[in-house]
Amino acid sequence: MDAAQALWACVRLQLHPGPRLLHQIWQATQAQLRPAGCQPTAAMLWAAVRLGVRPPNAWMAAAVATVAADVAALEPAAACQVLWALARLDYRPHSEAMSALVARVGADAPRLQPRGWACLAWALGRLAYRPPPAWWAAASAHLVAALPACGEREVCNILWGLGRLRAGQLLSGEQVAALGAAAVGAAEAATPRQLAVMLSGCAALAWRPSERQSQQLLRRARPLLAAAAADGSSGAAGSEAAGRSAAVVVVALAGLGASAPSASWQADLLAALPHLQPRLAPQQQVGLLTAAMRLGARPSGSWVAAAVQPLAPGAGALPPAVLQQLGQCLAAWQRPLPEQQLQALMMAAVAAAQRGTAMEPAPWEALVGISLPPPGAAVAEGGPDIQATAHDAPSWAAAEASASAGWQSAAEGGQLAPVGAHGLLGTCEPAALVPPSLPLPSFNARRALSWLVRRQSLAGIAALLP
């Protein structure tokens, strides 16, 4: 087909035909695709990607139908190229066409080169198409056999696609181990972004590195942390993307269950995190802090307070699972939080429980105990900047008892008695303060309420209301 040759020439000569001419080409060739066959059609799909244009849906449907009808005439590499082009053009064909293309590749899998495997895996991940188990059983051994000849770019694309498909369930343990070993082998030459993609893919495949592999990956990741700490506030070109890649690498290392890094590595991590955190969305920030905790980092109380500061005001907008993850991370660090941060997190946890979410109480009770211990109790080491309240021990006990009694009274339909020497709350109808029907099935709401009463926080108690 002349149009296919013309588009191919435009790509090679780096000439863009322009939208008007391209529109004419799509219109003129749509009816000619089936007579021309799959090879010219595949070439036009490839050219469309290289030219950065998206043919109309009607043309795309005709192209897919042409390729599927004559798929046996395609070489395995050409079938991979078609899938790659469809993924790049963000066009997901019907399942019959996908099955035909994937089956064509599987029929000649031994002939597929590393680049073909990279295109195939990336396209399958992008199109969210998971071939049947029988296909994996036949093709996966040939994929693994091609890994030694793969460069870092091919390994990156393969792991990205397989990770997106959660293909580890369809691969043997030895095959997953071979993919992980390929990532370790490609790590030194990989860019920060490639390293982040490879390790994330390995984590999605549930690969677990050996001690030696863990240390290799930790050594490779360390320069990324140093660069993030040095360039975090420079605003230099590329530092934003590199910082995000470093954050993904840290999260992936924790997800892989990498062995505990050295104390100096952890120190580099803690130095880098304040520069990485502002580049991330709140949920990603929680993931990064949790990863640091799992990698053994033990920050000071002031470091933890600075890390929580951007998260606390919007804690109520976090998904409950992410909020719970943050609570577990902070409780594991055993560092007291400033009262304002603690109250914001507690309010978010109580609100999540009110909505019916099952919130595990242990980390929240631990945070209260760490940050606001009864007078005379020892404060956790590493957080002396947070002072206990000025209440004496009897008033603390009285507040606990009063809150317990008040909560029980409210639950039974009674009144909540005044609390504190000055009776700041006064006598309220329980329905106006703590509704008896408040649905807190798995959260220790009484402890939360006692803490709020102790702090005489009218705004905090009001936040308990639906």
N, C-alpha and C positions, 0 to 999 in steps of 0.2 A: 504494500500500500504506500503510495507516494506521501501521504500525510505523515505516516510513521517515520519515514526516512527524513522528511523535512524537519520534524520535531527533534529527531535524534541529532541532526546537523546543528540545529539551534542550540542545543545543549552543549555540544562539543565546541562550537564557536562562541559560546557565551553571549548569544543574541536572544533577546526576548521579543516574541512576535507581537506582543501587545494584546490587550483584552478584546478588541474588535476582531482581529484576525483569528484569535483563539476561539472566539464564539462561533465564527464561521466554520472553523475546522471541526468543532464538536458537532455542529448541526449537519455538516456534509458527510461526516464519517459514521454517524451512529447507525445508519442502515447498512453500511458497508462492512461492519465489524465481523458479522457471522460469515459472509463469503470469504473475507480475507483470512480468517483463521486466528488461532491463539497467539502465534508468534508476533505478528504486527501489533496485535492488541496489547500484549505484554510490554512491547517496546513503547507504546504510547502511554501506558500507565507509568512506566519508569520515567519517561520524559516529563510527564505532568508533575511528578514529584520534584525533579531537578529544576524545573522552571518555576516551581512554587505556585502552581495554579491548581484549582480544584474543578474538574469537569462537572457539568450538571448531573444530578442524580439519575436522570434518564439515560444519559450516556454511560454512567458507571454501571447501571443495571445491565445494559446491553453488553458492556465489556465483560462483566462477570459471567453472564450467560454464555458468551462466546468461549471464554477460557474453560468453563466447566464442561461444555459440550465436547471439547477437543483436548481435554487435559492430558491424555496419553501422549500427545505430540510434544508436550513440554519436557525439557530436560529437568532433572530434580532441582538444579540451581535456578532455572527459570521459574519453576513453581514457587520456590522460596522468594524469589524476587517479586513475583506477583503478590504474594501475601504481604511482603514488606511494603510494597507500594500501596496496597489497600489500607494497611495500618497507618502509613504516613498521611494518606488522604482522608483518614478518619471515616472510612466506609466499611461497615461490617456486612459482608454478604450473607445470604441465607445459608442455613446449616448444610444443605446439600452441596452447595459450591465449596464451602469450607471443608467438608468431609472429602470431597473429590481431590482438592488440592493437597490436603495433608496426606491422603492415601497415596497420591502420586509420589510425594517425597519419601514416604515410608517404603514404597516398593523398591526404590533404588538408594536407600539410606547409606549403604557402604560407599557409594560414589560421591557422597556429599562432602564438600571441603569445609574447613573451619568457618570461612566467611558465610557459606550457606547455612550452617548450623546457627551462626549468630543472627542472621536475618530471620530464620525460621523461629527461633526461640523468642526474639524480641517481638516479632509480629504476632505470635500466638498470645504473648502476654498483653500486648497493646489491644488486641481484638477480644481479649478475655475468652479465648476458645481453648477448651481443654480436650485434646484428643482422647479417645477411649483407652482403657487400660491395655487392651491388646496391642494398640499402636505403640504405646510406651514400652511394653515388654519387648517388642521387636526392634524398636529404633534406639532405645536408650543406650544399649551397649555400643552402638556405632557412634553415638554422640560422645560418650566417655572416651572411646578410642581416638577421637579427633582432638581431645583436649591438649595433649602435649604439643601439638602444632599450632595452638591458638595463641595469639598475642593478647595483651591486656585489653584491647578494644573488644575482641571477640569474647573473651572470658566475661567482660563486663556485660555485654548484651545478652549472653547466654544466661548468666545468673539473674539478670534483671527479669527476663521473661519467665524463667522457671520459678523465680521467687513470687512473681505476680500470680502465677497459676497454682502456687502451693504444691508444686509437683513432687516435693519430697515424699509424699504419701505413695507416689507411684514408682519411686525409684528404690533400689536396694540400698542397704547401708553402705556397701562398698562403693556404689556409684555416687552417693551423696559425699562420701569421704573423698572421692576423686575430684569432685567439683570444688570442695573446700580446699584441697591441696592445690588445685589450679589457681584459686584466688590468692593463696599465700605466695605461690610462685610468681604471679603477675603483680603483686602488691608493690614491689620496689619501683617498677617502671610506670605504674599507674599514676594518673593525675589524682588530686584530692577528690574530685567528683567521681572518677572511676572507682577509687578505693571505697568511697561511701556506698556506691551502688553495689559493688561486689559483696561487701560485708553485709549489707542489708539483705541481699539475695540469699547469702549463706544462712543468715538468721532465719529467714522465711522458710528455708529448707530444713530447719532444725539440725543443722550441722554443729558439731561440738569439736572445737580444735583440741589438739594435744597440748601438753605443756610447752613443748618446743614451738609449735605453731602459734600458740598464744603469745609467747615472748617475741616472735618475729613480727607479729601484727602490732603488738604494743610498741616495738621499736619503730615501726614504719609510721605509726600514728603520732608519735611524739613530736616530730617537727611541725605537724599541723597545729598542735596545741601551742607551741612556742610562737608560731607565726600569728595565731589568733591573739595571743597576749600582746604581741608587739604591734600588730596592725589594727587592733580592734577599734581604736579611735582615730585612725589616720584618714579614713575615708578614701584610701587608695583604690584605684580601679582594680576590680577583681577580688578585693578583700571581702566583700559581702558574700559572694558566691563561695569563696574558700572557707569563710567562717561557717556558713551553713553546712558545707561538706564536713568540716571538722566536727560539728555537732552531731551529724548523722553517724559519723564514724564512732564517736563515743557511745552513742545509744546502741549501735550495732555490736560493738565489743561487749557491752553489758549483756545484750540479748544472746550473744554466742556463749556466754558463760566463760569468758576468758579468765585465765588464772589471775590472781591478785597482782597488780603491778607494784613496782617498787615505791617506796615512800617519796622519792624524788619525782617519779612519774605522777603520783597523786598530787604532789605540790604543783606541778605544771598544770594539771587539770584544773585545780582550784584557782590558779592564776588566770587561766583562759576563760573559765565559765562566765565571769562577769562581762566579758566582751562578746561572748557567744549568745548569751541570753537575750539581749535586746533585738537580735536578728530574727527571733522565733516568735511564733504565735503562742498564746498562753498554754495550750495543751502540749505543744512541743517543749516549752520551757519545763513543764512538769516532768516530761519524759527525760529531759536532759539531767535534771536534778536527781531523778530516781536512778538513772544510769550511773551518775557519779557516786551515789550511795552504794550501789551494787558493786562498783569497782573498788570499794574500800575507802573512799575519800572520807575524811573526818574533819570537817571545817569547824571554825570557831563560831561562837554565838553571834558575833557581829557579822560574819560572812553570811550565816544563814539568814539573819534579819534582812540584810541587803538583798539577798536572793529572793526572799518572800515578798519584799516591798512592792514590786510591780504586779504580783499575783493576787495579793490580799484584797484590794478594792474590787476586783472583778471575780472573786472566788465563786460567787453565786451563779455566775454564767458558765462555770465549768461543768462538763458532764459529770454526773455523780461518780462514775468509775474513776475518772481522772482526779476528782477531788479526793476520793478515798486513797488513791495512789499517793497524792501529795501528803495527806495526813500520815500515811504509813512511813513515807520517806522522812518526814520531820520527826516523827516519834523515834525512828531508828537512830537518828543523829543525836537525840537527847540534848538538844540545845534549847533553852527557854526563848520564847518569842516575846517581842514587845506586846503589851496588852492590846493595843489597837489592832495589830495583825492577828493575834489570837482570837479576838472577838469576831473579826471579819470571817475568819475560817470557821469558827464555831457556828456563826449565824448561817453560813452557807451549808454546813453539815446538817444542822437542824432543819433548815428549809428543805433540803433534799429528802430527809427522812419524812417530813410532813407530806411530801408528794408521793410517799409510798415506797421510796427506794430503801432497800435493806442496806443500812450503813453499819459496818463493823465498828463497835464502840471502842475497842481497845486503843487504837492510836489516838483518838480524840481525848479519851480520859488520860492517856499518858501525857499528851501535850498540856492539858490543864495542870496535871500534877507537876510537870517539869517547870512550867512557866509561872504558875501561881501556887507554890507550895504553902501549906499552913505555916504560920510563924514558928520558927525554931527548927524547921525541916531543912536539910542540906540542899543547896542549890547545885544542879549538875555542873560539873567542871567544864570550863570552856565558855560559860555564859554569865560571868559575874556582872555584866552590864545591865542585867535585868533584875530589878529589886523586888523583893516580896512586898506585899501590901502592909499597911500600918496596922491592920486589925490585930488584936491580940488573939491568943489561942482560944479563949472561951467564946469570943464573938464569932470566930470561924466555926466552931462547933455549933454555936447557936444558929448561925446562918444555914449550916447544913441541915440541922434538925428542923428549922423553920421551913426551909424549902421543901424538905421531904414531907412534912406535915401538910404544907400548903398544896403541894402537888396531889397528895392523897385526897385532901379535902375537895380540891377542884374536881378530881376524878369522880368523887362521890356526890357532886352537886352542891357542896358547901361554899363558904366564903374563904378567900385567901387572906389570912390575918396580916396586919402590918408587920413589916420586917425592919429591923434596925432601930437604933436609939431614937431616931427622929421620925420613924414611920413614913419614909419617903413614898412608899407605895400606897399607903392608906388602906382602907377596907374596900375591896372591889368585888363585884359579882364575878364569879369564876368565868362565866361566859364572856365577860368583857376582857379577861386577861388570858386565861388558858382554857380553851374549850374542852369539856370532858371528852369529846369525840376526837381529840387530836390524835391522828394516826401515826404513832411512833413505835412500830412493833419491835424493831431490833436496835434502836439507838437509846442510850442511857439518858433520856431527856431530863430525868430528875437531877442528874449530876450537872448537866448543862444549865438547868434552871438555877440550881444552887450557886453555881459560879456567877451567873448573871445577877442574882439577888445579892450575893456577897459584894459585887462591884457596884451595887445600887444603880444599875444601868436601866433606866426606863426605856430608852431607845432600843436597847438590846432585847428586853423582855417583849416589847411591842413587836419586834421582828419575828417573835415566835408565832404570832398570829397568822392565820391563813390570809 
